[in-house]
Amino acid sequence: MTRERGAARLGALALGALVVLCGCTETRIVKWNPMLGGLPGSESGTPIVRDFGDDYRDPAEVKKDELQETLPDGTVKLYAKTGRHLMIHIHNTLEENDKKLFVSQVLSQLTKRECIERGVDPGECFDYLKEHEQDIQDLFDRMPSGERTPGIFPKPLGNNVTRVELGPRGDQGLLWGGFDMVMEHGNYRLRWFVPAYK
């Protein structure tokens, strides 16, 4: 009888070992793509793989030479998929003194409509900003990557309007602390600049 108990115990142990061994599977990391792995200077014990396929293209990414297009009729079409792109267009139109392009493709329809309701020519917005070109440059210097600058969090205001703002600590000594942009026809346009905290 002890022999039968020993055989039963041995059988139970063998069955238990078999169950445990079947439950153990090899774990292999095929692809490691941590959330902050793409930041400059980030390190990992496992190689970071950021492969989204050969055909992948970030929808917000527009190459610098693709920010504007000259159409066959000679008109220029501006593309602004991010706040940074809009900042580039604001800077370039002011620097090149291109009021017509600024009013037609940088300034939002919402702002132009508001100007007309107040009896103001939308071109006066350009003239005002031209007088404050250095103030705009000072603001843009503090947010070089637009809404992707560390410490800046875009705030949706409704009606496709987004605020890109430095905040009370970042805008000290500035006339403006940020700007509002509105998505119109697939591109961001300037709503207007936001006063700095005083």
ROSE-4610 file (N, C-alpha, C; in Angstrom, 1 decimal, always signed):
// ROSE-4610
residu = [M/M/M/T/T/T/R/R/R/E/E/E/R/R/R/G/G/G/A/A/A/A/A/A/R/R/R/L/L/L/G/G/G/A/A/A/L/L/L/A/A/A/L/L/L/G/G/G/A/A/A/L/L/L/V/V/V/V/V/V/L/L/L/C/C/C/G/G/G/C/C/C/T/T/T/E/E/E/T/T/T/R/R/R/I/I/I/V/V/V/K/K/K/W/W/W/N/N/N/P/P/P/M/M/M/L/L/L/G/G/G/G/G/G/L/L/L/P/P/P/G/G/G/S/S/S/E/E/E/S/S/S/G/G/G/T/T/T/P/P/P/I/I/I/V/V/V/R/R/R/D/D/D/F/F/F/G/G/G/D/D/D/D/D/D/Y/Y/Y/R/R/R/D/D/D/P/P/P/A/A/A/E/E/E/V/V/V/K/K/K/K/K/K/D/D/D/E/E/E/L/L/L/Q/Q/Q/E/E/E/T/T/T/L/L/L/P/P/P/D/D/D/G/G/G/T/T/T/V/V/V/K/K/K/L/L/L/Y/Y/Y/A/A/A/K/K/K/T/T/T/G/G/G/R/R/R/H/H/H/L/L/L/M/M/M/I/I/I/H/H/H/I/I/I/H/H/H/N/N/N/T/T/T/L/L/L/E/E/E/E/E/E/N/N/N/D/D/D/K/K/K/K/K/K/L/L/L/F/F/F/V/V/V/S/S/S/Q/Q/Q/V/V/V/L/L/L/S/S/S/Q/Q/Q/L/L/L/T/T/T/K/K/K/R/R/R/E/E/E/C/C/C/I/I/I/E/E/E/R/R/R/G/G/G/V/V/V/D/D/D/P/P/P/G/G/G/E/E/E/C/C/C/F/F/F/D/D/D/Y/Y/Y/L/L/L/K/K/K/E/E/E/H/H/H/E/E/E/Q/Q/Q/D/D/D/I/I/I/Q/Q/Q/D/D/D/L/L/L/F/F/F/D/D/D/R/R/R/M/M/M/P/P/P/S/S/S/G/G/G/E/E/E/R/R/R/T/T/T/P/P/P/G/G/G/I/I/I/F/F/F/P/P/P/K/K/K/P/P/P/L/L/L/G/G/G/N/N/N/N/N/N/V/V/V/T/T/T/R/R/R/V/V/V/E/E/E/L/L/L/G/G/G/P/P/P/R/R/R/G/G/G/D/D/D/Q/Q/Q/G/G/G/L/L/L/L/L/L/W/W/W/G/G/G/G/G/G/F/F/F/D/D/D/M/M/M/V/V/V/M/M/M/E/E/E/H/H/H/G/G/G/N/N/N/Y/Y/Y/R/R/R/L/L/L/R/R/R/W/W/W/F/F/F/V/V/V/P/P/P/A/A/A/Y/Y/Y/K/K/K]
num = [1/1/1/2/2/2/3/3/3/4/4/4/5/5/5/6/6/6/7/7/7/8/8/8/9/9/9/10/10/10/11/11/11/12/12/12/13/13/13/14/14/14/15/15/15/16/16/16/17/17/17/18/18/18/19/19/19/20/20/20/21/21/21/22/22/22/23/23/23/24/24/24/25/25/25/26/26/26/27/27/27/28/28/28/29/29/29/30/30/30/31/31/31/32/32/32/33/33/33/34/34/34/35/35/35/36/36/36/37/37/37/38/38/38/39/39/39/40/40/40/41/41/41/42/42/42/43/43/43/44/44/44/45/45/45/46/46/46/47/47/47/48/48/48/49/49/49/50/50/50/51/51/51/52/52/52/53/53/53/54/54/54/55/55/55/56/56/56/57/57/57/58/58/58/59/59/59/60/60/60/61/61/61/62/62/62/63/63/63/64/64/64/65/65/65/66/66/66/67/67/67/68/68/68/69/69/69/70/70/70/71/71/71/72/72/72/73/73/73/74/74/74/75/75/75/76/76/76/77/77/77/78/78/78/79/79/79/80/80/80/81/81/81/82/82/82/83/83/83/84/84/84/85/85/85/86/86/86/87/87/87/88/88/88/89/89/89/90/90/90/91/91/91/92/92/92/93/93/93/94/94/94/95/95/95/96/96/96/97/97/97/98/98/98/99/99/99/100/100/100/101/101/101/102/102/102/103/103/103/104/104/104/105/105/105/106/106/106/107/107/107/108/108/108/109/109/109/110/110/110/111/111/111/112/112/112/113/113/113/114/114/114/115/115/115/116/116/116/117/117/117/118/118/118/119/119/119/120/120/120/121/121/121/122/122/122/123/123/123/124/124/124/125/125/125/126/126/126/127/127/127/128/128/128/129/129/129/130/130/130/131/131/131/132/132/132/133/133/133/134/134/134/135/135/135/136/136/136/137/137/137/138/138/138/139/139/139/140/140/140/141/141/141/142/142/142/143/143/143/144/144/144/145/145/145/146/146/146/147/147/147/148/148/148/149/149/149/150/150/150/151/151/151/152/152/152/153/153/153/154/154/154/155/155/155/156/156/156/157/157/157/158/158/158/159/159/159/160/160/160/161/161/161/162/162/162/163/163/163/164/164/164/165/165/165/166/166/166/167/167/167/168/168/168/169/169/169/170/170/170/171/171/171/172/172/172/173/173/173/174/174/174/175/175/175/176/176/176/177/177/177/178/178/178/179/179/179/180/180/180/181/181/181/182/182/182/183/183/183/184/184/184/185/185/185/186/186/186/187/187/187/188/188/188/189/189/189/190/190/190/191/191/191/192/192/192/193/193/193/194/194/194/195/195/195/196/196/196/197/197/197/198/198/198]
x = [+0.8/+0.0/+0.9/+2.0/+2.9/+3.5/+3.7/+4.2/+3.2/+2.0/+0.9/+0.8/+1.0/+1.0/+2.2/+3.3/+4.5/+4.3/+3.8/+3.5/+2.5/+1.5/+0.5/+1.1/+1.9/+2.6/+3.5/+4.2/+5.1/+4.4/+3.2/+2.4/+1.8/+1.4/+0.8/+1.9/+3.1/+4.2/+4.6/+4.6/+4.9/+3.8/+2.5/+1.5/+1.5/+1.9/+2.0/+3.2/+4.3/+5.4/+5.1/+4.3/+3.9/+3.0/+2.1/+1.2/+2.0/+2.9/+3.8/+4.6/+5.2/+6.1/+5.3/+4.0/+3.2/+2.8/+2.7/+2.3/+3.4/+4.6/+5.8/+6.1/+6.0/+6.3/+7.4/+8.2/+9.3/+8.7/+9.2/+8.8/+9.9/+9.5/+10.5/+9.9/+10.7/+10.2/+10.6/+9.6/+9.8/+10.0/+9.3/+9.4/+9.3/+10.2/+10.2/+10.1/+9.0/+8.7/+8.1/+8.9/+8.3/+7.8/+6.9/+6.2/+7.2/+8.2/+9.2/+10.5/+10.5/+11.7/+12.3/+11.5/+11.9/+12.5/+12.5/+13.1/+14.6/+15.2/+16.7/+17.3/+18.3/+19.0/+18.3/+17.2/+16.5/+17.4/+17.4/+18.2/+17.3/+17.7/+17.0/+17.9/+17.7/+18.5/+18.2/+17.0/+16.5/+16.5/+17.0/+17.0/+15.6/+15.4/+14.1/+13.9/+12.7/+12.3/+11.2/+11.4/+10.4/+10.0/+9.6/+9.3/+7.8/+7.3/+5.9/+5.6/+6.6/+6.4/+6.9/+7.3/+7.8/+6.9/+5.6/+4.6/+4.1/+4.5/+3.9/+4.5/+3.6/+4.0/+3.1/+3.7/+3.0/+2.1/+0.8/-0.2/+0.1/+0.7/+1.0/+2.3/+3.1/+4.4/+4.3/+4.9/+4.9/+6.4/+7.0/+8.4/+8.4/+9.6/+9.7/+9.4/+9.8/+9.6/+8.1/+7.3/+5.9/+5.0/+5.5/+4.6/+3.9/+4.4/+3.7/+3.9/+2.9/+2.9/+2.5/+3.2/+2.8/+1.9/+0.7/-0.2/+0.1/-0.5/-0.2/-0.5/-1.5/-1.9/-1.0/+0.0/+0.9/+0.6/-0.6/-1.0/-0.3/-0.1/+0.6/-0.4/-0.3/-1.2/-0.3/-0.7/+0.0/-0.6/+0.2/-0.3/+0.2/-0.7/-0.3/-1.1/-0.4/-1.0/-0.8/+0.2/+0.5/+0.6/+0.7/+0.9/+2.3/+3.2/+4.6/+4.6/+3.8/+3.7/+3.1/+2.0/+1.4/+2.4/+3.2/+4.2/+5.2/+5.5/+6.4/+5.8/+4.5/+3.8/+3.6/+3.4/+3.3/+4.6/+5.7/+7.0/+7.4/+7.2/+7.6/+6.8/+5.5/+4.7/+5.0/+5.3/+5.7/+7.1/+8.0/+9.4/+9.4/+8.6/+8.5/+7.6/+6.9/+6.0/+4.8/+4.4/+3.3/+2.0/+1.4/+0.1/-1.0/-1.0/-2.0/-2.1/-0.9/-0.8/-1.2/-0.8/-1.2/-2.7/-3.3/-4.8/-5.5/-5.1/-5.8/-5.6/-4.4/-4.2/-3.6/-3.2/-2.7/-3.8/-4.5/-5.5/-6.8/-7.4/-8.6/-9.8/-10.7/-12.0/-12.8/-12.7/-13.3/-12.9/-11.6/-11.0/-11.3/-11.3/-11.6/-13.1/-14.0/-15.4/-15.6/-14.9/-15.0/-14.5/-13.4/-12.9/-14.0/-14.6/-15.6/-16.8/-17.2/-18.3/-18.0/-16.7/-16.3/-16.0/-16.1/-15.7/-14.2/-13.5/-12.0/-11.6/-10.6/-10.1/-9.2/-9.3/-8.5/-7.0/-6.7/-5.3/-4.6/-5.5/-4.9/-4.4/-4.9/-4.3/-2.9/-2.6/-1.2/-0.4/-0.9/-0.1/+0.2/-0.7/-0.5/+0.6/+0.5/+1.5/+2.8/+2.9/+4.1/+4.8/+4.1/+4.6/+5.2/+4.6/+5.1/+5.8/+6.5/+7.2/+8.2/+8.9/+9.9/+9.2/+8.0/+7.3/+6.9/+6.5/+6.1/+7.3/+8.4/+9.7/+10.1/+9.9/+10.3/+9.4/+8.1/+7.2/+7.6/+7.8/+8.2/+9.5/+10.4/+11.7/+11.5/+10.5/+10.2/+9.4/+8.9/+8.1/+8.6/+9.8/+10.4/+9.7/+9.1/+8.4/+6.9/+6.4/+5.0/+4.3/+3.2/+2.5/+3.2/+4.3/+5.1/+6.3/+6.4/+7.5/+7.2/+8.3/+8.0/+7.5/+6.5/+5.8/+4.6/+4.4/+3.2/+2.2/+1.0/-0.1/-1.2/-1.5/-2.6/-3.9/-4.7/-6.0/-7.1/-8.0/-9.1/-10.1/-10.5/-11.4/-12.8/-13.0/-14.3/-14.3/-15.2/-15.3/-14.0/-13.3/-12.0/-10.9/-11.1/-10.0/-9.2/-7.9/-6.9/-6.0/-5.7/-4.8/-3.5/-2.4/-1.0/-0.4/-0.1/+0.2/+1.4/+2.3/+3.4/+3.0/+2.1/+1.7/+2.4/+2.0/+2.5/+4.0/+4.6/+6.0/+6.8/+6.3/+7.1/+7.0/+5.9/+5.7/+6.2/+6.9/+7.4/+8.2/+7.8/+8.5/+8.0/+7.0/+6.5/+5.2/+4.9/+3.6/+2.5/+2.9/+1.9/+2.5/+1.6/+2.0/+1.6/+1.0/+0.6/-0.3/-0.9/-1.8/-2.9/-4.0/-5.1/-5.1/-5.3/-5.3/-6.6/-7.1/-8.4/-8.2/-8.7/-8.6/-9.7/-9.3/-10.2/-9.8/-10.7/-10.4/-9.1/-8.9/-7.7/-6.4/-6.4/-5.2/-5.5/-4.4/-4.6/-4.4/-5.2/-5.1/-5.1/-4.5/-4.4/-5.7/-6.1/-7.3/-6.8/-5.9/-5.2/-4.2/-3.4/-2.5/-3.1/-2.6/-3.1/-2.2/-2.8/-1.9/-1.2/+0.0/+0.8/+0.1/+0.4/-0.1/+0.7/+0.0/+0.7/+0.7]
y = [-1.2/+0.0/+1.3/+1.3/+2.4/+2.6/+1.4/+1.5/+2.2/+1.9/+2.5/+4.0/+4.4/+5.8/+6.5/+5.9/+6.5/+6.7/+5.7/+5.9/+6.9/+7.1/+8.1/+9.5/+9.6/+10.9/+11.3/+10.3/+10.5/+10.9/+10.3/+10.6/+12.0/+12.4/+13.7/+14.8/+14.5/+15.4/+15.6/+14.5/+14.6/+15.3/+15.1/+15.8/+17.3/+17.7/+19.1/+19.7/+19.0/+19.6/+19.8/+18.9/+19.0/+20.2/+20.4/+21.6/+22.9/+22.9/+24.1/+24.4/+23.4/+23.5/+24.0/+23.5/+23.9/+25.4/+25.8/+27.2/+28.2/+27.8/+28.7/+28.8/+30.1/+30.3/+31.3/+31.3/+32.2/+33.6/+34.6/+36.0/+36.7/+37.3/+38.0/+39.3/+40.4/+41.7/+41.9/+42.0/+42.1/+43.5/+44.4/+45.9/+46.7/+47.6/+48.4/+49.8/+50.5/+51.8/+52.6/+52.9/+53.6/+55.0/+55.5/+56.8/+57.9/+58.0/+59.1/+58.7/+57.6/+57.1/+57.9/+58.8/+59.6/+60.9/+61.2/+62.5/+62.5/+63.6/+63.6/+63.3/+62.4/+62.0/+60.9/+60.4/+59.3/+58.0/+57.2/+56.0/+54.8/+53.6/+52.4/+51.2/+50.2/+49.0/+48.2/+48.3/+47.6/+48.6/+48.2/+49.2/+49.6/+50.9/+51.5/+51.4/+50.9/+50.7/+51.6/+52.6/+53.6/+53.4/+52.2/+51.9/+51.8/+52.8/+52.8/+52.4/+51.8/+51.4/+52.4/+52.0/+52.8/+53.9/+53.6/+54.5/+55.5/+55.4/+56.2/+57.7/+58.6/+60.0/+60.7/+61.4/+62.1/+63.1/+63.1/+64.0/+65.5/+65.8/+67.2/+67.6/+66.7/+67.1/+67.6/+68.7/+69.3/+69.8/+69.3/+69.7/+71.2/+71.9/+73.3/+73.8/+73.1/+73.5/+73.2/+72.6/+72.3/+73.2/+74.2/+75.1/+76.0/+76.2/+77.1/+76.5/+76.8/+76.2/+77.4/+77.5/+78.4/+77.7/+78.2/+77.5/+78.0/+77.2/+77.6/+79.0/+79.6/+81.0/+82.0/+81.5/+82.4/+82.8/+82.4/+82.7/+81.7/+82.2/+81.4/+80.8/+79.5/+78.9/+78.5/+78.9/+78.6/+77.4/+76.5/+75.4/+75.5/+75.4/+75.5/+74.4/+73.3/+72.2/+72.2/+73.1/+73.2/+74.7/+75.0/+76.4/+76.9/+76.0/+76.4/+76.8/+76.1/+76.5/+77.9/+78.1/+79.4/+80.5/+80.2/+81.2/+81.5/+80.5/+80.8/+81.7/+81.5/+82.3/+83.8/+83.9/+85.2/+86.0/+85.3/+85.9/+86.2/+85.3/+85.6/+86.7/+86.7/+87.8/+89.1/+89.2/+90.5/+90.9/+89.9/+90.2/+90.7/+90.0/+90.3/+91.5/+92.0/+93.1/+92.7/+91.5/+91.0/+91.1/+92.3/+92.5/+91.7/+91.6/+90.9/+89.4/+88.8/+87.3/+87.1/+88.1/+88.0/+88.0/+89.0/+89.2/+88.0/+87.5/+86.5/+85.1/+84.8/+83.4/+83.2/+84.3/+84.1/+84.5/+85.6/+86.1/+85.3/+84.9/+84.0/+84.8/+84.0/+84.6/+85.2/+84.5/+85.0/+86.4/+86.6/+87.9/+89.0/+88.6/+89.5/+89.9/+88.9/+89.2/+90.2/+90.0/+90.9/+92.3/+92.4/+93.7/+94.4/+93.7/+94.3/+94.8/+94.0/+94.4/+95.7/+95.9/+97.1/+98.3/+98.0/+99.1/+99.3/+98.3/+98.3/+97.5/+98.0/+97.3/+96.2/+94.9/+93.8/+94.1/+94.9/+95.2/+96.0/+96.7/+97.5/+96.5/+95.3/+94.3/+94.0/+93.9/+93.7/+94.9/+96.1/+97.4/+97.4/+97.1/+97.1/+96.1/+94.9/+93.8/+94.2/+94.9/+95.3/+96.3/+97.1/+98.1/+97.3/+96.2/+95.4/+94.1/+94.2/+93.0/+92.4/+93.3/+92.8/+92.2/+92.7/+92.0/+90.6/+90.4/+89.1/+88.2/+88.7/+87.9/+87.5/+88.4/+88.1/+87.0/+87.0/+85.9/+84.6/+84.7/+83.4/+82.9/+83.7/+83.2/+82.4/+82.7/+81.9/+80.6/+80.5/+79.3/+78.8/+78.4/+78.1/+76.9/+76.0/+74.9/+75.1/+76.3/+76.6/+75.8/+75.1/+74.4/+73.1/+72.8/+71.6/+72.0/+73.3/+73.8/+73.2/+72.6/+72.1/+73.2/+72.8/+73.8/+74.5/+74.3/+75.0/+73.9/+74.2/+73.2/+73.9/+73.5/+74.2/+74.0/+75.1/+75.1/+75.3/+74.3/+74.5/+75.5/+76.5/+77.5/+77.3/+76.4/+76.1/+76.8/+76.3/+76.9/+76.7/+75.6/+75.4/+76.3/+77.1/+78.0/+77.4/+77.5/+76.9/+78.0/+78.1/+79.1/+78.4/+79.1/+78.7/+79.8/+79.5/+80.5/+80.1/+81.1/+80.8/+80.7/+81.5/+81.4/+82.6/+82.8/+83.9/+84.0/+82.8/+82.8/+83.0/+82.6/+82.6/+83.9/+84.7/+85.9/+87.2/+87.1/+88.3/+89.2/+90.5/+91.5/+91.5/+90.7/+90.7/+91.5/+91.9/+92.6/+91.5/+90.4/+89.3/+88.0/+87.2/+86.0/+84.8/+85.0/+83.8/+84.3/+83.3/+83.7/+82.6/+83.0/+82.1/+81.8/+80.5/+80.1/+79.3/+79.4/+78.8/+77.9/+76.7/+75.8/+76.1/+76.5/+76.9/+76.1/+75.3/+74.6/+73.8/+73.1/+72.3/+72.9/+74.2/+74.9/+75.9/+76.1/+77.1/+78.5/+79.4/+80.8/+81.6/+82.8/+83.6/+84.2/+84.0/+84.6/+86.0/+86.0/+87.2/+86.8/+87.8/+87.6/+87.8/+87.1/+87.2/+88.0/+89.0/+89.9/+89.1/+89.5/+88.9/+89.1/+88.2/+88.4/+89.6/+90.4/+91.6/+91.4]
z = [+0.0/+0.0/+0.0/+0.7/+0.7/-0.7/-1.4/-2.7/-3.6/-3.5/-4.3/-4.0/-2.7/-2.3/-2.9/-2.9/-3.4/-4.9/-5.6/-7.0/-7.3/-6.5/-6.7/-6.4/-5.4/-5.1/-6.3/-6.8/-7.9/-9.1/-9.4/-10.5/-10.4/-9.2/-8.9/-9.1/-8.6/-8.8/-10.3/-11.0/-12.4/-13.2/-12.8/-13.4/-13.1/-11.8/-11.4/-12.2/-12.3/-13.0/-14.5/-15.1/-16.5/-16.7/-15.7/-15.8/-15.7/-14.8/-14.6/-15.8/-16.3/-17.5/-18.7/-18.9/-20.0/-19.9/-18.6/-18.4/-18.6/-18.6/-18.8/-20.3/-20.7/-22.1/-22.2/-23.2/-23.4/-23.7/-23.1/-23.3/-24.1/-25.2/-26.1/-26.4/-26.3/-26.7/-28.1/-29.0/-30.4/-30.8/-30.2/-30.5/-29.2/-29.0/-27.8/-28.2/-27.9/-28.3/-27.1/-26.1/-24.9/-25.3/-24.5/-24.8/-25.0/-24.1/-24.2/-24.8/-25.5/-26.1/-27.3/-27.9/-29.0/-28.6/-27.3/-26.8/-26.9/-27.2/-27.3/-25.9/-25.9/-24.7/-24.0/-24.4/-23.7/-23.9/-22.9/-22.9/-22.5/-22.9/-22.6/-22.7/-21.8/-21.8/-23.1/-23.6/-24.8/-25.9/-27.1/-28.2/-28.5/-28.7/-29.0/-30.5/-30.9/-32.3/-32.6/-33.4/-33.8/-35.2/-35.6/-37.0/-37.2/-37.9/-38.2/-39.6/-40.3/-41.6/-42.6/-43.8/-44.8/-45.3/-45.3/-45.8/-44.8/-43.5/-42.5/-42.6/-42.4/-42.4/-41.3/-40.4/-39.4/-40.0/-39.8/-40.4/-40.2/-39.0/-38.7/-39.2/-39.8/-40.3/-41.7/-41.9/-43.3/-43.4/-44.5/-44.7/-44.9/-44.6/-44.7/-46.1/-47.1/-48.5/-48.9/-48.0/-48.4/-47.6/-46.9/-46.1/-47.1/-48.2/-49.2/-50.6/-51.4/-52.8/-53.7/-54.8/-55.8/-56.9/-57.0/-57.9/-59.3/-60.3/-61.7/-62.1/-61.5/-61.8/-61.1/-60.3/-59.7/-58.2/-57.8/-56.4/-55.4/-54.2/-53.2/-52.3/-51.9/-51.0/-49.8/-48.6/-47.4/-46.7/-46.1/-45.3/-43.9/-42.9/-41.5/-40.7/-40.6/-39.9/-38.4/-37.9/-36.5/-36.2/-34.9/-34.5/-34.9/-34.9/-35.4/-36.9/-37.7/-39.1/-39.2/-38.4/-38.4/-38.0/-37.0/-36.5/-37.7/-38.4/-39.6/-40.6/-40.8/-41.8/-41.3/-40.0/-39.4/-39.6/-39.2/-39.2/-40.7/-41.6/-43.0/-43.7/-43.4/-44.1/-43.5/-42.2/-41.6/-42.1/-42.2/-42.6/-44.1/-44.9/-46.3/-46.6/-45.6/-45.7/-46.7/-46.6/-47.6/-46.9/-46.9/-46.3/-47.0/-48.3/-49.0/-48.6/-48.6/-48.2/-46.8/-45.9/-44.5/-44.3/-44.9/-44.8/-45.4/-46.6/-47.3/-46.7/-46.1/-45.7/-44.3/-43.6/-42.3/-41.3/-41.5/-40.6/-40.8/-39.7/-39.8/-40.3/-40.9/-41.3/-40.2/-39.0/-37.8/-37.4/-37.5/-37.2/-38.2/-39.5/-40.6/-40.5/-40.2/-40.0/-38.9/-37.8/-36.6/-37.0/-37.7/-38.2/-39.0/-39.9/-40.8/-40.0/-39.0/-38.1/-37.3/-37.0/-36.3/-37.2/-38.5/-39.4/-39.6/-39.4/-39.5/-40.7/-41.5/-42.6/-42.0/-42.4/-41.9/-42.1/-43.1/-43.4/-42.3/-41.5/-40.3/-39.3/-39.2/-38.3/-38.7/-40.0/-40.4/-40.0/-40.3/-40.0/-38.5/-37.6/-36.2/-35.8/-36.4/-36.0/-36.6/-37.7/-38.3/-37.4/-36.7/-35.8/-34.5/-34.3/-33.1/-33.5/-34.6/-35.1/-34.1/-33.4/-32.4/-31.3/-30.9/-29.8/-30.2/-31.4/-31.9/-31.9/-32.4/-32.4/-31.0/-30.0/-28.6/-28.1/-28.4/-28.0/-28.7/-30.0/-30.7/-30.3/-29.8/-29.3/-28.0/-27.3/-26.1/-26.3/-27.5/-27.8/-29.2/-29.3/-30.6/-31.4/-30.7/-31.3/-31.3/-31.1/-31.0/-29.9/-30.2/-29.1/-28.7/-29.3/-28.9/-28.1/-27.7/-26.8/-25.4/-24.8/-23.4/-22.5/-21.7/-20.8/-21.3/-22.6/-23.2/-23.5/-23.1/-23.3/-24.0/-25.3/-26.0/-25.3/-25.3/-24.6/-25.6/-25.8/-26.7/-26.1/-26.9/-26.4/-27.0/-27.9/-28.6/-30.0/-30.8/-32.2/-33.0/-32.8/-33.5/-33.1/-32.0/-31.6/-30.5/-30.6/-29.7/-29.2/-27.9/-27.4/-27.1/-27.6/-27.4/-26.5/-25.3/-24.3/-23.4/-23.1/-22.3/-20.8/-20.3/-18.9/-18.2/-16.9/-16.2/-15.9/-15.8/-15.5/-16.8/-17.9/-19.2/-20.0/-19.7/-20.5/-19.8/-18.8/-18.1/-19.1/-19.1/-19.9/-21.4/-21.7/-23.0/-23.2/-24.4/-24.7/-24.8/-25.5/-25.6/-25.0/-24.5/-23.8/-24.6/-25.8/-26.6/-27.8/-28.4/-29.5/-29.6/-30.2/-30.5/-32.0/-32.3/-33.7/-33.9/-35.1/-35.4/-36.6/-36.6/-37.7/-38.7/-39.9/-41.0/-42.3/-42.8/-44.1/-44.0/-42.9/-42.7/-42.4/-42.2/-41.8/-40.7/-39.8/-38.7/-39.3/-38.7/-39.1/-37.8/-37.8/-36.6/-36.2/-35.0/-34.4/-33.9/-33.0/-32.5/-31.4/-31.0/-29.9/-28.5/-27.5/-26.2/-25.3/-24.6/-23.8/-22.7/-22.3/-21.3/-20.0/-19.0/-17.6/-17.1/-16.3/-15.7/-14.2]
